[in-house]
Amino acid sequence: MAEPTIKPGYKTTEFWLTSAAIVLGLLLASGALDAVASDSWITKLVGGAVAALNALGYTVSRASVKSGVPPK
């Protein structure tokens, strides 16, 4: 049986969706999309968390694909 080929990360939809979510999170964390000035620290905190968790999730996902371990 032939080994399945793994597409490079930048050719996957998962990469592009994760990149978009990270950019949106970074825009929120930087304050560029801050609509209400009174809640700015909450928006920045949520934006940073969104960016960090998306990056972590993508990294874990790609690592499991490359190691051959199916995700749970």
Secondary structure, DSSP 8 states (H G I E B T S, - for coil): --------GGGSHHHHHHHHHHHHHHHHHHTTT---GGGHHHHHHHHHHHHHHHHHHHHHHHHHHHHT----
